[in-house]
Amino acid sequence: MIKTDILIIGAGPTGLFTVFEAGLLKLKCHLIDALPQPGGQCSEIYPKKPIYDIPGFPEVLAGDLTKNLVEQGKQFEPGFTLGERAETIDKLEDGTFIVTTNKGTKHHAPVVAIAGGLGSFEPRKPGLDNLDIYEDNGLEYFIKDPEVYRNKRVVISGGGDSALDWSIFLADVASEVTLIHRRNEFRGALDSVEKVSELKNLGKINLITPAEVTELHGDGKIEALTVSKEGEEFRLETDHFIPLFGLSPKLGPIGDWGLEIEKNAIKVDNSLNYQTNIPGIFAIGDVNTYPEKLKLILCGFHEATLMCQAAYRIINPGKKYVLKYTTVSGIDGFDGSRKEAPKAVVQSIQ
């Protein structure tokens, strides 16, 4: 049983910033996310795309923003359950909650903050027969551990940032990397497209366009693929097939938790603290809805801040928190670190 003060469901920007705000209040956080790494859409879908509306950053890459948020919260030692989806929630007699994932991992907390963005992300799967036979048997939708592909033959399918970035990365890991895309043009970052082109010319990546995989072969495990290119089909031997077609957002099991739902979003009380219709459960970021809601990262940061104040009152009933500016009070990390502004030195002028 993993115990924490605030259980955050969703490790996107809003969930990650919650760790920092909660840490200022001496509250511990643990995050659950169905994706294999923190960052949500910013890390998985468009890590190299610039964001222009984050205060203090005229321009910041989505992947860099999430890395900074992870670094900002690291001093408060958050826990992570990654690659697992929050499945069920049970409210105990004392008002606390137990959340269990699809893999059976249990989490216990007095406050639950749903920061799931547009919901839990599920991979967009190719329209091929017998997918279930090969899933986790050579067919993967996420790359969790690149070392799995060390000295293996790998085929990646897709035309976005994830397909380009992983093709580049695995070029130095796998014995053979093939990138297949149904178009000649890619929709990823320009520098990634140029890097793939360079690696193709060096013979480190096999590029097949315009083409698509039409059939999977193997006795219980991926052994080969049928590839269709401009009306002609051929067989391609491989050890792994990784279709990276993006993610499909779904509210998922959270929709069955008894929360008030409106248009696939969770209704909250925005006049106070973004609490749902169930006391102790909050929803912040893109997953919630209220009058005049704006689905912006900076709005999620604001909602997270107010939610943490409410969580403090739930966890510490009757205890008043006095707001202090970090420029004055500094920051004491749970890891023993201390951040503070340099103190003025009193000196006399002779």
C-alpha positions, 0 to 999 in steps of 0.5 A: 500500500502506497501512502501519501498526503495527496494522490495525483492522478495524471503526471502532466504539467498540472499534476507535476506543478501540484507537487511543488505547491503541495511541498510548500505546504509540507504535503507529500504527493504521489502520482499515477499515470498510464504513460511510462514517463511523466509529462503527459501530452507534452512529453508523449505527443509534442515534446519538441513543439514550442509553447508561447503562453507560459509566464516568464517563458517567451518560448519553451519546448513542451518537453523542456517545460515538463523536465523543468517541472520535474526538476522543480518538484524533485526536492519534495521527493514525489513518488510515481506509479507509471505505466498504470491506469487508475482503475477503482476508488474506494472511500473508507469510513474515515473519509480517506481513499484507496485508489487501485490501478489496473495492475493492482497497485493500491494507493491510500490518501486523504485527498485525491487530485485528478489532473488527468488532462483530457483523460487517460491516454490509450495508444491509437492502434493500427487496423490490423488483424490479430493485434492481441496475439502479438501485444507485448510479444514483439508488438509495443505501443510505448517504448519503456526501456530502450535496452529491450531493443539492444541488437534487435531488428526494429520497425517503427511506423508513424510520421510524428515526433515520437516516431522520428525521435525514437528512430533516431535514438534506437539507431545507436541501440538496435541492430537495424531500425526501419521507419515506415510512414504512409506519406513522404512528408513528416509532421514532426520537428524540422531538426528531427526530420533532418536528423532521420534523413542524415541517418538514412544517408549514413545507412543507420535507418531504413526509410520506407515511404510512402508505405504501410504495414498491412499484416503481422506474422509470427508464431505467438511472437512478431517475426515478420511484417507485410509492407505495402508500398505503392501497390506492391507488397513485400515481407520484412523480417523483424523482432519488434514492431512499434506503431506510434500513431499518437494517443487517444484521450479517454476519461476511462474508469474515472468516469465510473467513480460517481463524479458529476460529468459534463461533456467528458469532463469533471464538473468542479466548484471553481468559486472555491477550490475545484472540488468535485461533488465528492468531498476530498476529490478535486479535479484540476487542469484540462480534465475539469469543467466549470463556467468560462473554463479555459483549457490552458496549462497556466490555468491548470497551475492556478487551479493546482495552487488553490486545490493544495490550500484546500487539501491542507485544510482537509489534512490539517483540520483547525490548523491555519496556514499563513501564506509566505512568499518563497522570496522571503521564507525560502524553500525547505525540500524534503530531501534536506535541501534549502533554497533562499535568497542571499541575506543582506550584509550590513557594512559601514562606509568609512 
